[in-house]
Amino acid sequence: MERDRLKSGIWIQAQIRLCAIANLATYVVKKGDADAGAIFLRLNALDGTSCIYSQTRDMSGEIAWSQAGGGEPMDDMNAHDYLEKQQKYDPDLWILEIEDPAGKYQFDGAILK
């Protein structure tokens, strides 16, 4: 069963506020479709590596996250290139970058393996 979905623009705004409360700097790298744009998170470790996650749904329709790069951090250049390719496939996507060297970001869904 499909669950109600929060509009992408509202979800991004909420994450920016939650990250501000947690003292995590955020940047909207790419503004996508306000209603239904796909969402990508770039968690920047500030050590030359980043982890890229895309929002998806699990089997029960709940929000989940899929990590790009086989579950391992990727160097910043590869992360940039990956997101550039995704934008070519879907020009309506959102990219939110979060500076998170201590790994404090709290996902609102499970990380899929």
Beta strands, then each sheet from edge to edge (+ up, - down):
strand 1: 26-30
strand 2: 39-44
strand 3: 49-57
strand 4: 63-67
strand 5: 74-75
strand 6: 94-99
strand 7: 110-112
sheet 1: 1+ 6- 2- 3+ 4- 7-
sheet 2: 1+ 6- 2- 3+ 5-
end
